[in-house]
């Protein structure tokens, strides 16, 4: 990291801590999703606290979230790391699939993490893990809470902001023979899904931050597309209803 970028990051941290609007910033739920051992907690710790091995307290929301200024807009990112192997590995009697599926369904953003020294972690998150997230997403959007009216997502499921992140870049820097996932292969997969891609050293704060900034941008793009699709579907249903009404009305003339 350049000294200029480090200074910029330190100044930004001070701004985040001093903002008096933190309680009024809407919370953006983000799931850090990946197989066991890929570095989900290290990634979350470095982004939220700026250090590793932080003591997380679920009841202490200040430790679980971080305000982030992106394109002149504040976002309060609330992180939860989830082990993707729980969804396809040996059944754990304590695993509540309904609860974890709800986490994936309601998250506005998903960071897909894999270890660049483990081909299996990459294959699992880009197949089983990614499919699990898709299957968890909602089919419909609430458009009139008072009346309880919902409209189906034409997509056909609710989109989600996403970023693909390869971790443990530092291990490959020390020994290139440890790499099992080619950077271009991962980048091509991310491009095919229309999502950003990064390889990071989770000891470098700015690298985790750049990945999360890209995730915030992707959340905005996906939510804008969903809003456009839902409005188009509402207009289509309205026109269809009006045509039926005109047809019925004409039958009695």
C-alpha positions as CSV (number, residue, x, y, z in Angstrom):
1,X,0.0,0.0,0.0
2,X,1.4,3.4,-0.9
3,X,1.8,6.0,1.9
4,X,-0.6,8.2,0.1
5,X,-3.3,5.5,0.1
6,X,-2.6,4.7,3.7
7,X,-3.0,8.3,4.7
8,X,-6.2,8.5,2.8
9,X,-7.5,5.4,4.5
10,X,-6.6,6.7,8.0
11,X,-8.4,9.9,7.3
12,X,-11.4,8.1,6.1
13,X,-11.5,5.9,9.3
14,X,-11.4,9.1,11.4
15,X,-14.3,10.5,9.4
16,X,-16.3,7.3,9.9
17,X,-15.7,7.3,13.6
18,X,-16.7,11.0,14.0
19,X,-19.8,10.9,11.9
20,X,-22.8,11.9,14.0
21,X,-25.3,10.4,11.5
22,X,-24.3,6.7,12.1
23,X,-27.6,5.8,13.8
24,X,-29.6,7.3,11.0
25,X,-27.8,5.5,8.2
26,X,-29.9,2.5,6.9
27,X,-28.2,-0.8,7.6
28,X,-27.0,-2.9,4.6
29,X,-26.9,-6.6,5.5
30,X,-23.9,-8.4,3.9
31,X,-23.1,-12.1,4.2
32,X,-19.4,-13.2,3.9
33,X,-19.9,-16.6,2.3
34,X,-17.4,-19.3,1.8
35,X,-16.1,-22.7,2.8
36,X,-14.4,-23.4,6.1
37,X,-10.9,-22.1,6.3
38,X,-10.9,-19.6,3.5
39,X,-10.5,-16.6,5.8
40,X,-14.0,-15.2,6.2
41,X,-13.4,-14.0,9.8
42,X,-10.0,-12.5,8.9
43,X,-11.6,-10.7,6.0
44,X,-14.4,-9.4,8.2
45,X,-12.1,-8.4,11.0
46,X,-9.8,-6.4,8.8
47,X,-12.6,-4.6,7.1
48,X,-14.6,-3.8,10.2
49,X,-11.9,-3.3,12.8
50,X,-8.7,-2.8,10.8
51,X,-7.0,-5.7,12.6
52,X,-7.2,-9.5,13.0
53,X,-8.4,-11.6,15.8
54,X,-10.9,-9.1,17.1
55,X,-13.3,-10.2,19.8
56,X,-16.7,-10.1,18.3
57,X,-19.8,-9.7,20.4
58,X,-23.1,-10.3,18.7
59,X,-24.9,-8.0,21.1
60,X,-22.4,-5.2,20.4
61,X,-23.5,-3.9,17.0
62,X,-20.6,-1.4,16.9
63,X,-18.3,-4.4,16.5
64,X,-20.3,-6.0,13.7
65,X,-20.8,-3.1,11.4
66,X,-18.8,-0.3,9.8
67,X,-20.0,2.9,8.1
68,X,-18.5,3.3,4.6
69,X,-18.7,6.4,2.4
70,X,-19.1,5.5,-1.3
71,X,-19.8,8.1,-4.0
72,X,-20.8,10.7,-1.4
73,X,-23.3,8.4,0.2
74,X,-23.0,6.7,3.7
75,X,-23.6,3.0,3.9
76,X,-23.7,1.1,7.2
77,X,-22.5,-2.4,6.4
78,X,-23.5,-5.1,8.8
79,X,-21.4,-8.2,8.2
80,X,-22.2,-11.9,9.0
81,X,-19.8,-14.6,8.0
82,X,-21.5,-17.9,7.0
83,X,-19.9,-21.3,6.3
84,X,-21.2,-22.4,2.9
85,X,-20.2,-26.0,3.6
86,X,-23.0,-26.2,6.1
87,X,-25.4,-26.3,3.1
88,X,-23.9,-29.2,1.3
89,X,-21.6,-31.1,3.7
90,X,-22.5,-33.8,6.3
91,X,-25.7,-32.9,8.1
92,X,-25.1,-31.1,11.4
93,X,-27.9,-31.7,13.8
94,X,-27.5,-28.2,15.2
95,X,-27.7,-26.6,11.7
96,X,-30.9,-24.5,11.3
97,X,-31.2,-24.4,7.5
98,X,-34.3,-22.2,7.7
99,X,-32.4,-19.5,9.7
100,X,-29.4,-19.5,7.4
101,X,-31.5,-19.5,4.2
102,X,-33.2,-16.4,5.6
103,X,-29.8,-14.7,6.1
104,X,-29.1,-15.3,2.4
105,X,-32.5,-14.3,1.3
106,X,-32.5,-11.0,3.2
107,X,-28.9,-9.9,2.6
108,X,-28.5,-7.1,0.2
109,X,-24.9,-8.2,-0.7
110,X,-23.0,-11.5,-0.7
111,X,-19.2,-11.7,-0.8
112,X,-18.2,-15.1,-2.2
113,X,-14.8,-16.0,-0.7
114,X,-12.5,-18.8,-1.7
115,X,-8.8,-19.6,-1.0
116,X,-6.6,-19.3,-4.1
117,X,-4.4,-22.1,-2.8
118,X,-7.5,-24.5,-2.7
119,X,-9.2,-25.4,-6.0
120,X,-12.0,-27.2,-4.1
121,X,-12.9,-24.0,-2.1
122,X,-13.2,-22.2,-5.5
123,X,-15.3,-24.9,-7.2
124,X,-17.6,-25.3,-4.2
125,X,-18.4,-21.6,-3.8
126,X,-18.9,-20.9,-7.5
127,X,-21.2,-23.9,-7.9
128,X,-22.9,-25.2,-4.8
129,X,-22.5,-22.0,-2.8
130,X,-23.6,-19.6,-5.6
131,X,-26.6,-21.9,-6.4
132,X,-27.6,-22.0,-2.7
133,X,-27.7,-18.2,-2.6
134,X,-29.8,-18.0,-5.8
135,X,-32.2,-20.6,-4.4
136,X,-32.7,-18.7,-1.2
137,X,-33.7,-15.4,-2.9
138,X,-37.3,-14.2,-2.8
139,X,-39.7,-14.8,-5.8
140,X,-41.8,-11.7,-5.2
141,X,-41.5,-8.1,-4.1
142,X,-43.9,-6.2,-1.8
143,X,-45.3,-3.2,-3.7
144,X,-48.2,-2.2,-1.5
145,X,-47.6,-3.2,2.2
146,X,-51.0,-1.8,3.3
147,X,-52.9,-4.0,0.9
148,X,-50.4,-6.9,1.0
149,X,-49.9,-6.8,-2.8
150,X,-46.9,-8.5,-4.2
151,X,-45.4,-8.6,-7.7
152,X,-43.3,-11.5,-9.0
153,X,-39.7,-10.7,-9.9
154,X,-39.4,-11.2,-13.7
155,X,-35.7,-12.3,-13.1
156,X,-37.3,-14.7,-11.7
157,X,-35.8,-14.2,-8.2
158,X,-34.6,-11.1,-6.4
159,X,-31.1,-10.0,-7.5
160,X,-28.3,-9.6,-5.0
161,X,-25.2,-7.5,-5.0
162,X,-22.2,-9.8,-5.2
163,X,-18.4,-9.9,-5.4
164,X,-16.0,-12.8,-5.9
165,X,-12.9,-12.6,-3.6
166,X,-9.9,-14.9,-3.7
167,X,-8.0,-14.8,-0.3
168,X,-4.5,-15.7,0.8
169,X,-2.7,-13.8,-1.9
170,X,0.2,-13.4,0.5
171,X,0.8,-17.2,0.5
172,X,1.2,-17.2,-3.2
173,X,3.4,-14.2,-3.1
174,X,5.7,-16.1,-0.9
175,X,5.5,-19.4,-2.9
176,X,3.8,-19.2,-6.3
177,X,3.7,-23.0,-6.4
178,X,0.9,-22.9,-3.8
179,X,-1.6,-21.4,-6.2
180,X,-4.3,-23.8,-7.3
181,X,-6.8,-21.3,-8.8
182,X,-5.7,-19.3,-11.8
183,X,-6.6,-15.6,-11.5
184,X,-7.9,-15.4,-15.0
185,X,-10.1,-18.4,-14.6
186,X,-11.8,-16.8,-11.6
187,X,-12.0,-13.4,-13.3
188,X,-13.7,-15.0,-16.3
189,X,-16.3,-16.7,-14.1
190,X,-17.0,-13.4,-12.3
191,X,-17.3,-11.6,-15.6
192,X,-19.8,-14.3,-16.8
193,X,-22.0,-13.5,-13.8
194,X,-21.6,-9.8,-14.1
195,X,-19.9,-9.3,-10.7
196,X,-16.6,-7.7,-9.6
197,X,-13.6,-9.9,-8.8
198,X,-10.6,-9.4,-6.4
199,X,-7.7,-11.3,-5.0
200,X,-6.7,-10.0,-1.6
201,X,-4.2,-10.3,1.2
202,X,-6.4,-10.0,4.3
203,X,-3.5,-8.4,6.1
204,X,-3.9,-5.4,3.8
205,X,-6.8,-3.3,4.9
206,X,-7.2,-1.4,1.7
207,X,-7.6,-4.6,-0.3
208,X,-10.6,-5.7,1.8
209,X,-12.0,-2.2,1.6
210,X,-11.8,-2.1,-2.2
211,X,-13.7,-5.4,-2.5
212,X,-16.4,-4.1,-0.2
213,X,-16.7,-0.8,-2.1
214,X,-17.2,-2.8,-5.3
215,X,-19.9,-4.8,-3.5
216,X,-21.7,-1.7,-2.5
217,X,-21.7,-0.5,-6.1
218,X,-23.0,-3.9,-7.3
219,X,-25.8,-3.8,-4.7
220,X,-26.9,-0.4,-6.1
221,X,-26.9,-1.7,-9.7
222,X,-28.8,-4.9,-8.9
223,X,-31.4,-3.1,-6.8
224,X,-31.9,-0.5,-9.5
225,X,-32.5,-3.3,-12.1
226,X,-34.9,-5.0,-9.7
227,X,-36.8,-1.7,-9.2
228,X,-37.1,-1.2,-13.0
229,X,-38.2,-4.8,-13.6
230,X,-40.8,-4.6,-10.8
231,X,-42.2,-1.3,-12.2
232,X,-42.4,-2.8,-15.7
233,X,-44.2,-5.8,-14.3
234,X,-46.7,-3.6,-12.4
235,X,-47.4,-1.6,-15.5
236,X,-47.9,-4.8,-17.5
237,X,-50.4,-6.2,-14.9
238,X,-52.2,-2.8,-14.8
239,X,-52.6,-2.8,-18.6
240,X,-53.8,-6.4,-18.6
241,X,-56.4,-5.6,-15.9
242,X,-57.6,-2.6,-17.9
243,X,-57.9,-4.6,-21.1
244,X,-60.0,-7.2,-19.3
245,X,-62.2,-4.5,-17.8
246,X,-62.8,-3.0,-21.3
247,X,-63.6,-6.4,-22.7
248,X,-66.2,-7.1,-19.9
249,X,-67.6,-3.6,-20.3
250,X,-68.0,-4.0,-24.0
251,X,-69.8,-7.4,-23.6
252,X,-72.7,-5.6,-21.9
253,X,-73.2,-2.9,-24.5
